Amino acid sequence: MAIYRKILAALALICGVVLVYFYTLNQPRFIAGTAPTSLKPYLEALVEGLNCADDTAHLDFGSCASLTIYPVNWTEDNSLPQLDDKHKKCAILWIGSRQNLFETNLKGYGGIWASTPLLQNFLASFHISSDYVPIFALPEQSRHNASSQYFALIGQQPRVQQILERLNLPFKQYHLNTDIQELRHDMSHIRAVIAGDTKFHPSSMDIHPLFLELAQNYIPLIVPWIWPQEDTINLFNDRVTFYQSEQYLEDLLRDFEKYTALLHYRAKKAAHLVLQEFSLQRNIQRILEHRTEPNDKTRFHKPFSQTVSLNVPTAVGHYTAGDYALAQDLATYLKPKLTAVDLTFYNSLYRYPTEFNILIRGFLPPADYDLLAAYNILYLAYAQFAQDETHEILPTFEKYLSTLETSAKKVDALVVASQKLSDALNARGIRAFYIPQFTDTKRFYYDFDEKLKSEVLFVGINTFYRTAVPALLKRGVKVDVYGPRWPLGVAKAEYADNQILRKYYSSAKIVLNDTREGMKQFGFISNRIFDATACGALIISDYMPEIEQIYGDSIPMYHNDEELYELVQYYLTHEDERLEKAKRAQEITLKHFTAEKAAAQFLEIMAQIKRK
């Protein structure tokens, strides 16, 4: 009996193998078509992954025994395949975003894959339906432990090379495309990558997949800020470090250890993004979902619960802007309570869906493109209007309330940083929450620095409404100014490092504040007030009843240039009174105007929205 059982088992095994063979033989398959050399590894990995997927048997191939994938429009020598109508319907075009699209010749194919959402939208304008299949990182290879580390310099960047040499930092230069294999081999040695060239092709919108692989390996990326319509490196949003000037890059490299934690935090987020949205597995999932449910055009993963995007009204990479710093401070205190918190920019090419989206704005109304989350909150942190060289074009208070009422209907919650505006909106039956601007007490505290000591300090960009600095300079008062666009010889530097701005405030006897007319008219207090007072500095400000209501006389205020001059002269010579008022203002700020308190208020609003 035992031998019969063995024979039956052997026959069953043979039958199983035969059945699998015939099943495999008749199962529809994907085939790799002709492709540029640089794309072959990705095409082959994609085809192999699709054919090995468990649920390809359920795909609808129509009358085709197989589907051939042809990458097109990625390089100059990459053109449409020459196919007759019969073979077209069994072919898929994987279209790169090089600016040479075939708008009129894409009919009759079995499928169209677009490499970027922007390209997908462009094709849709020609009534061409496509799926989103971006370039992806090849599966991560095991890396050996490296004992030495250096900076990888990618692209021709002689000025950056000079900075590295001047600072005596070890580096190795690579050329994109020609040195890819060497760079892959060296990844475990790389401390950070400084790249000037990040695109797959000079005229494309696609990021080079090499940078996805670098990010996948937790290597910090440092790149120059480029207008994002020209470079999709900004698909990482705040997950890479952008530099806007060579001086900023030099400062970063000189004090690299100080920035290490921040860079590695961004690198960790970048690695997570690659795994979630730019991996081989994610692309296979997208393709299979779209072929089984062709009406589902989801580009990115559906948002996870308790995820938040803070969208700032500054351009990608503008880390020195006050709006970015405000959002960054808020994110610090939201993160411990949520699954994930990301910063995006008003001109980001890629907005990954989150459950909540907090639009930090000054201008109105929000665009429909801004409202991509499951729940959207508009945080009007300040008032911004059209302006020219000499004045600001302001609506009436009534007109502004009407504009806000229109905006409020588009979002799930309206939050304003003005008590005056909040009260007026609620009186009209428009639900508005009041959350003032705030300071981060982890970044702004008393931290005196002898090298930054000043009598009178002003930090900010020069624009038409700046009156305090010119008024004092005209009267012979020395003012230490930091900021761009000031006349030659006025500013000591074009910027003060926001990471150590507390040192500037803590080391000044008096910090000046002047307020844009729109902010004053609608009751918005500048966060310079909160940051400087948190550092124990005495603020002298132009008059606002809202400041007086909160701080009383602990913040001296002026109505005209002469009063400003007299206040500065008085408090420079009355040390005890200056310190006493600064101390009282500091106590008020730390009690009522912290990022921690603002985060708690936003979390409560989010909970209320979900309870509806």
C-alpha positions, 0 to 999 in steps of 0.5 A, spaced: 500 500 500 505 504 501 508 504 494 501 505 491 501 511 495 508 513 493 506 512 486 499 516 486 503 522 490 508 522 484 502 522 479 499 528 482 505 532 482 506 530 475 499 532 473 500 539 477 507 541 474 503 539 467 497 544 469 501 549 472 505 549 465 499 549 461 496 555 465 503 559 465 503 558 457 496 560 456 496 566 461 497 573 458 503 576 460 507 583 459 513 583 454 519 588 454 519 592 448 525 596 445 527 601 450 533 606 451 539 603 455 538 607 461 531 605 462 532 597 460 533 595 468 527 599 470 523 596 464 525 589 465 524 589 473 517 592 471 515 586 466 518 581 471 514 584 477 508 584 473 508 577 471 510 574 477 504 578 481 499 573 484 493 577 481 495 578 473 490 572 471 484 577 473 487 582 468 483 584 462 488 583 456 482 583 451 484 579 445 491 580 446 495 574 448 500 579 451 502 586 452 508 589 450 511 595 454 514 601 450 518 606 453 517 613 449 519 620 449 524 619 455 530 621 450 532 624 443 533 617 440 526 615 443 521 615 438 514 611 437 514 604 435 512 603 428 506 598 429 500 597 425 493 597 428 493 590 430 499 590 434 498 597 437 492 595 441 496 590 444 502 595 446 502 600 452 506 606 451 510 608 457 511 616 456 516 620 459 515 627 460 520 630 455 517 636 452 516 633 445 509 629 446 506 626 441 499 629 442 496 627 435 499 619 435 496 616 441 490 613 439 489 605 438 494 603 443 492 598 449 494 603 454 498 609 456 502 610 462 504 617 464 510 618 468 508 624 472 501 627 474 502 633 470 503 629 464 497 625 465 493 632 466 496 634 459 494 628 456 487 629 458 487 636 455 487 632 449 482 627 451 487 622 452 486 617 458 492 615 461 495 611 468 500 614 472 506 610 472 512 614 474 520 612 474 521 608 480 527 606 485 530 599 483 530 594 489 535 596 494 541 592 494 545 590 501 550 595 502 557 593 506 559 598 512 563 603 510 569 606 515 570 613 511 565 618 508 565 623 504 560 628 500 558 626 493 558 632 488 554 630 482 554 635 476 559 640 474 559 645 479 565 648 480 563 653 485 561 648 490 567 644 489 571 650 491 567 651 497 568 644 499 576 645 498 576 651 502 573 648 507 577 642 507 571 637 506 573 630 503 568 629 496 568 625 490 565 628 483 560 624 479 557 625 472 550 623 472 548 617 467 556 615 466 558 614 473 551 611 475 554 604 477 560 607 480 555 611 484 551 605 486 557 602 489 559 607 493 553 609 496 555 606 503 561 611 503 556 617 502 555 622 507 551 627 503 549 628 496 550 635 493 547 635 486 546 640 481 543 636 475 537 632 478 533 630 471 533 624 467 533 628 461 535 636 460 528 637 457 524 632 461 520 633 468 522 626 470 527 626 476 533 621 475 531 615 478 538 615 481 536 620 486 530 616 488 535 610 490 540 615 494 533 617 498 531 610 498 538 609 502 537 614 507 542 619 504 541 626 505 540 630 498 542 638 498 540 641 491 540 648 489 533 651 489 530 651 481 523 654 479 519 648 480 516 648 473 523 646 471 525 641 476 521 635 479 526 634 485 521 638 488 516 632 488 520 631 495 517 638 498 521 639 505 524 632 504 531 635 501 535 641 503 535 646 498 540 652 498 538 659 494 545 662 495 552 659 495 553 663 502 547 659 505 551 652 502 557 654 505 554 656 512 551 649 512 557 645 510 561 649 515 557 647 520 554 641 518 554 637 524 549 642 527 545 641 521 546 633 521 539 631 525 535 636 520 538 633 514 537 626 517 530 627 519 529 629 512 532 623 509 528 619 513 522 622 510 525 621 503 526 614 504 519 613 506 516 617 500 520 613 495 518 606 499 510 609 499 510 612 492 516 611 488 518 603 488 517 597 484 512 594 488 507 601 488 508 601 481 505 594 480 500 595 485 498 602 481 498 598 474 494 592 477 489 596 480 488 600 474 487 594 469 482 591 474 478 597 475 479 602 469 475 607 472 480 608 478 485 613 477 488 614 484 495 617 483 498 616 490 496 612 496 490 614 499 491 618 505 492 615 512 488 617 518 491 622 522 496 625 517 496 632 516 499 637 510 501 644 512 501 648 505 505 654 506 505 660 501 512 660 499 516 657 494 519 650 494 526 651 498 524 657 501 526 655 508 528 662 510 521 665 509 517 667 515 511 663 513 516 656 512 518 657 519 511 658 522 509 652 519 515 648 521 514 650 528 507 648 528 509 641 525 514 640 531 508 640 536 503 636 531 507 631 530 507 627 537 500 627 536 499 624 529 501 619 524 505 624 519 506 631 518 508 634 512 510 641 509 508 642 502 509 649 498 504 653 494 507 651 488 509 644 489 508 640 483 506 634 487 501 634 493 501 627 496 494 626 499 493 627 507 487 626 511 488 634 513 490 639 510 492 646 513 493 652 508 497 657 511 495 663 507 495 671 507 492 671 500 485 669 498 481 665 496 484 658 496 484 655 489 481 648 488 488 645 487 489 647 494 483 643 497 486 636 496 485 633 503 479 629 506 478 635 510 481 642 509 482 648 514 484 655 512 489 658 516 489 666 515 495 667 518 496 674 516 492 679 511 496 680 504 493 684 498 495 686 491 501 691 492 506 696 488 512 700 489 508 705 493 502 703 496 497 697 498 491 696 495 486 694 500 479 692 500 474 695 505 473 691 511 466 689 509 469 687 502 474 683 506 469 679 510 465 677 504 471 674 501 472 670 507 465 668 507 466 665 500 473 662 502 469 659 508 464 655 504 470 651 500 473 649 507 471 645 513 474 650 518 476 657 517 481 659 522 484 667 523 490 670 526 486 676 528 481 676 534 478 683 531 476 679 524 474 672 528 469 676 532 466 680 526 466 673 522 462 670 527 457 676 528 455 675 521 454 667 522 460 665 519 464 660 524 471 662 525 476 660 530 481 665 533 488 662 533 494 668 533 501 667 530 505 664 535 513 663 537 516 656 538 519 656 545 524 651 543 527 656 538 526 662 541 529 663 548 534 668 551 541 666 548 545 672 549 551 672 544 556 678 545 558 677 537 551 679 535 550 685 541 546 691 538 543 697 541 537 697 536 535 691 531 531 690 525 530 683 522 526 683 515 526 685 508 525 692 505 519 694 502 514 700 501 511 699 508 518 699 512 518 706 516 522 705 522 529 704 520 529 710 515 526 714 520 531 713 525 537 713 520 535 720 518 535 722 525 542 719 526 540 713 530 545 707 528 540 700 527 543 693 525 539 691 520 539 684 517 535 682 511 534 683 503 533 689 498 536 694 503 540 700 500 547 699 499 550 700 506 544 699 510 544 692 512 549 688 515 547 682 512 542 679 507 539 674 512 539 672 519 539 665 520 532 663 522 535 657 526 539 662 531 534 668 530 534 668 538 541 670 538 540 676 534 533 678 539 537 676 545 543 680 544 539 687 542 537 692 547 531 694 542 528 690 537 524 694 532 517 692 529 513 696 523 507 693 521 504 692 514 497 696 513 493 690 511 495 687 518 494 693 522 487 694 518 484 687 520 488 686 526 493 681 525 499 681 530 506 680 527 509 674 529 516 678 530 512 680 536 512 673 539 519 671 537 522 677 540 519 678 546 520 670 548 527 672 547 526 677 553 528 683 548 524 690 548 520 691 542 518 698 540 512 697 535 508 702 531 501 703 534 496 697 534 490 697 539 490 689 538 498 689 541 496 694 547 490 690 549 494 684 550 501 687 552 499 693 555 505 698 556 510 693 556 511 694 548 512 701 547 508 704 541 509 710 537 504 714 532 509 717 528 517 718 527 518 723 532 515 719 537 519 713 535 525 717 536 524 719 543 522 712 545 528 709 542 532 714 546 529 714 552 529 706 553 537 706 551 538 710 557 533 707 562 535 700 563 531 698 569 525 700 565 527 697 559 528 690 562 522 691 566 517 691 560 521 686 556 520 681 562 513 683 563 512 682 555 516 675 555 511 672 561 505 674 557 508 671 550 510 664 554 503 664 557 498 665 551 502 665 544 506 659 544 506 654 538 505 648 543 498 652 545 497 653 537 498 646 535 493 643 541 488 648 538 488 645 531 488 638 534 481 640 537 479 643 531 480 637 527 477 633 532 471 637 531 471 636 524 471 629 524 465 628 529 461 632 525 
